[in-house]
Amino acid sequence: MTLSAAVTEAAPAKVNLALHVIGQRADGYHLLDSLVVFTDLGDVLHGSVGQGLSLKVIGPEAAGLSGEGDNLVLRAARLMQADNIALTLEKHLPVASGIGGGSSDAAAALRLIARLAGCPVPGDVLTLGADVPVCMAAKPCRMRGIGEDVLAIPQLAPMAMVLVNPRVGVSTPAMFRALERKDNAPLPDHLPVGANFTEFTRWLADQRNDLQAPACAAVPAIATALAALDDAGAALSRMSGSGATCFGLFPDLTAAQGAAGAVARAYPGWWVQATTLL
C-alpha cells in the first residue's frame, strides 16, 4: 500500500433519537428502524506512514480501551489491508456507551485509510458491526434492517443536546433478551423533515427506544440520568442505543450548556457534554 501524507478523520458520536425493534431473524439478528444523528462531539483518528500496523490510544477516555489488543479500529484497518500505517486515536467518548464510539472509530479508520492510500472502502463493512454502515455516512439517517439499510435524510431542525453517561455498563445482548416483544411498530413512513424544534420534539415524543425500559430496569442509574435531563429543562430526554448514555434535546447550544452545567454539578462523577448536531 502506497501512503500519502498524514491525515486526520473525525469519529463523531452517534445518537439514536429513536430505536424501534421491529423483528428478529431466524439467525438471531434483530431488525431495527432507527432515526440516527451525529454530533460535533466525538473521537479523532490520526494516521500516517508507519512500520507495520500500529494503534496508539490517547485522550480522556483512553483508559476504557486499555488492555484491548484488537479493537474495531485495528479490525477496520485489516479489512482495508493496511499494513504500514501508524494510527493514533484520541478517545473522547466513553467506551461501550450506546453512542457508537467503537463503530464511529472503525468508520473513521475506513475513511482515513481510503484517503491515505487512495483505495476504495470494501462493501462488507457490516462485518465490523451493525452501526458501522450508518457511521460511514455520519449524517442524519434512517437505519433499518440489521444496520445495512441506511437512507440519508434532510437536515433536521437546528437543535442542541446534552449527552449524559452515568458511568455504568450495559450489556447490549442482555437488553435485547429482556425485551417483552420484538415485533414492535416501525417508525412512521414519513419523517418530520422541515419541522421546527418544537414540532420535531413533539413528533419524537411519540416514538421510542424499545431498549430503554429493560435498560432502566436493569440499571436504575439510567432512569436517574433521564430524570436529571428533564429537571435541567430538556424538551425531550431518551436513552441512545442500548445505553447507558442518555440525551436531552434543547433549542440551542446556550441552553444545552447551561443544562449540562447543572447536571454535572449535581452528579460530578458522570460524563456530561453539551453538543450540537452535524
C-alpha positions in Angstrom: 0.0 0.0 0.0 1.4 3.4 -1.0 0.6 6.0 1.5 0.4 9.8 1.2 0.8 12.4 3.9 -0.6 12.2 7.4 -4.3 12.7 7.7 -7.0 13.2 10.4 -10.5 11.9 10.4 -13.3 12.7 12.9 -15.3 10.0 14.5 -18.5 11.8 15.7 -20.8 10.4 18.4 -23.9 8.6 17.0 -27.2 9.2 18.7 -30.3 7.1 18.2 -33.1 9.7 18.5 -35.5 6.7 18.2 -34.8 3.0 18.1 -37.7 0.7 17.3 -37.1 -3.1 17.4 -39.4 -4.5 14.8 -38.5 -8.1 14.4 -35.9 -10.8 14.7 -34.4 -13.0 12.0 -34.0 -16.8 12.2 -30.3 -16.3 12.8 -31.0 -14.2 15.9 -30.2 -10.8 14.5 -32.7 -8.1 15.5 -34.4 -5.9 12.9 -34.4 -2.2 13.7 -35.9 1.0 12.5 -33.9 3.9 13.9 -33.5 7.7 13.4 -29.8 8.4 13.8 -28.0 11.7 14.1 -24.3 12.6 14.7 -22.8 15.4 16.9 -19.8 17.7 16.7 -18.5 15.8 19.7 -16.5 12.7 19.1 -13.2 10.9 18.9 -10.5 11.9 16.4 -8.3 9.5 14.5 -4.8 10.4 13.1 -2.9 8.3 10.6 0.5 8.4 8.9 3.1 6.2 7.3 4.4 3.6 9.8 6.4 0.4 10.1 3.7 -2.2 10.2 0.2 -1.6 11.5 0.0 0.1 14.9 -2.5 1.9 17.1 -1.9 4.3 20.0 -4.9 5.4 22.1 -4.7 8.7 23.9 -7.3 11.2 25.4 -9.5 11.4 28.4 -11.3 8.1 27.7 -8.3 6.2 26.6 -8.3 4.1 29.8 -11.5 2.4 28.7 -9.6 0.7 25.9 -6.6 -0.3 28.0 -5.7 -3.9 27.5 -7.8 -4.2 24.4 -5.4 -5.6 21.9 -7.7 -6.0 19.0 -10.3 -3.2 18.8 -12.6 -2.1 15.9 -10.0 0.4 14.6 -7.5 -2.4 14.0 -10.1 -4.7 12.5 -11.1 -1.9 10.1 -7.5 -1.4 9.1 -7.1 -5.1 8.4 -10.2 -5.1 6.4 -8.6 -2.3 4.3 -5.4 -4.5 4.1 -3.4 -1.7 5.7 0.0 -3.0 6.7 2.2 0.1 7.1 0.2 2.7 8.9 0.5 4.2 12.3 -2.8 5.2 13.9 -3.4 7.4 16.9 -6.9 7.5 18.4 -7.9 10.4 20.6 -10.6 8.9 22.7 -13.2 11.4 24.0 -16.3 9.2 24.1 -17.0 6.7 26.8 -16.5 3.1 25.7 -19.5 0.8 25.2 -21.9 3.6 25.9 -24.6 3.5 23.2 -23.3 6.4 21.2 -21.4 4.4 18.6 -17.9 5.2 19.8 -16.3 2.0 18.6 -18.3 1.9 15.4 -17.6 5.5 14.6 -13.9 4.9 15.3 -14.0 2.0 12.8 -15.8 4.1 10.2 -13.2 6.8 10.7 -10.5 4.3 10.1 -12.0 3.1 6.9 -12.4 6.7 5.6 -9.0 7.7 6.7 -7.2 4.7 5.1 -9.2 5.2 1.9 -8.0 8.8 1.8 -4.5 8.0 2.8 -4.0 5.1 0.4 -6.3 6.2 -2.4 -8.2 2.9 -2.3 -12.0 2.2 -2.0 -13.7 1.0 1.1 -14.9 -2.6 0.7 -18.5 -3.3 0.6 -18.7 -5.6 3.6 -18.3 -3.1 6.4 -21.3 -4.6 8.2 -19.0 -7.4 9.3 -17.4 -4.9 11.7 -20.7 -4.2 13.4 -24.3 -3.1 12.9 -23.6 0.6 13.4 -20.6 0.8 11.1 -22.6 1.5 7.8 -24.5 4.4 9.4 -21.3 5.7 10.9 -19.8 5.7 7.5 -22.4 8.2 6.5 -22.0 10.4 9.7 -25.1 12.5 8.9 -28.8 12.2 9.7 -30.1 8.9 8.5 -32.8 6.3 8.9 -31.2 3.0 9.6 -33.2 -0.2 9.1 -32.7 -4.0 8.9 -29.7 -5.2 10.9 -27.9 -2.0 10.0 -27.3 -2.5 6.3 -30.2 -0.3 5.1 -29.1 3.3 5.6 -31.0 6.2 4.0 -29.8 9.7 4.3 -32.5 12.2 5.3 -32.5 16.0 5.0 -31.1 18.1 7.8 -33.3 18.2 10.9 -34.4 21.4 12.7 -31.5 23.2 14.4 -31.1 21.9 17.9 -28.5 21.1 20.6 -28.3 18.2 23.1 -26.8 17.2 26.3 -25.2 13.8 26.5 -25.1 12.1 29.9 -23.4 8.8 30.8 -23.7 7.8 34.4 -20.6 5.7 34.2 -22.3 2.3 34.3 -22.0 -0.6 32.0 -24.9 -2.1 30.0 -24.9 -5.4 28.2 -26.4 -4.9 24.7 -27.3 -8.7 24.3 -28.9 -8.7 27.7 -31.1 -5.7 26.8 -32.3 -7.4 23.6 -33.0 -10.6 25.5 -35.0 -8.6 28.1 -37.4 -7.2 25.5 -41.0 -8.2 26.2 -41.7 -8.3 22.5 -39.6 -8.0 19.4 -42.2 -7.2 16.8 -42.9 -3.6 17.7 -44.2 -1.0 15.3 -41.7 0.8 13.0 -41.2 4.5 12.6 -43.8 6.3 10.5 -43.2 6.2 6.8 -42.8 10.0 6.7 -40.3 11.7 9.0 -40.9 15.3 10.1 -38.4 16.9 7.7 -38.9 20.7 7.7 -40.4 20.8 11.2 -39.2 23.3 13.7 -37.7 22.3 17.0 -41.0 22.3 18.9 -42.8 20.4 16.2 -40.0 17.9 15.9 -39.7 17.2 19.6 -43.5 16.7 19.8 -43.3 14.1 17.0 -40.2 12.4 18.5 -42.0 12.1 21.9 -44.4 9.7 20.2 -41.5 7.5 19.0 -39.5 5.1 21.2 -36.3 3.5 22.2 -37.5 -0.1 22.8 -34.4 -0.9 24.7 -34.9 1.9 27.2 -37.4 0.2 29.5 -35.3 -3.0 30.0 -32.2 -0.9 30.5 -33.8 1.3 33.1 -35.0 -1.9 34.9 -31.5 -3.4 34.8 -29.6 -0.2 35.5 -31.5 2.3 37.7 -28.9 5.0 37.1 -30.2 5.3 33.5 -33.6 6.4 34.9 -31.8 8.8 37.2 -29.9 10.3 34.2 -33.2 10.8 32.3 -34.8 12.5 35.3 -31.7 14.7 35.6 -32.1 15.8 32.0 -35.8 16.5 32.5 -35.1 18.5 35.6 -32.5 20.5 33.7 -35.1 21.6 31.2 -34.8 19.2 28.3 -37.6 19.4 25.8 -37.2 15.6 25.5 -34.9 13.0 27.1 -34.2 9.5 25.9 -31.6 6.8 26.0 -29.4 6.3 23.0 -28.8 2.8 21.6 -28.6 0.1 24.3 -27.3 2.7 26.8 -26.2 3.8 29.2 -25.8 7.3 27.5 -28.9 9.4 27.5 -29.6 12.6 25.6 -31.7 15.7 26.3 -32.8 18.0 23.4 -32.5 21.8 23.7 -33.3 24.5 21.2 -29.8 25.9 21.1 -26.2 25.4 22.4 -26.5 28.1 25.1 -29.5 26.3 26.7 -27.7 22.9 26.4 -24.5 24.3 28.0 -26.5 25.7 31.0 -28.3 22.3 31.4 -25.0 20.4 31.2 -23.5 22.5 33.9 -26.5 21.9 36.2 -26.3 18.1 35.6 -22.6 18.0 36.1 -22.8 19.9 39.4 -25.5 17.5 40.7 -23.6 14.4 39.5 -19.9 15.2 39.4 -18.9 11.6 38.7 -20.9 11.4 35.4 -19.7 12.1 31.9 -21.7 15.2 30.7 -21.3 17.1 27.5 -23.2 19.7 25.6 -23.1 19.5 21.8 -24.8 20.3 18.5 -25.8 18.2 15.6 -23.7 17.8 12.5 
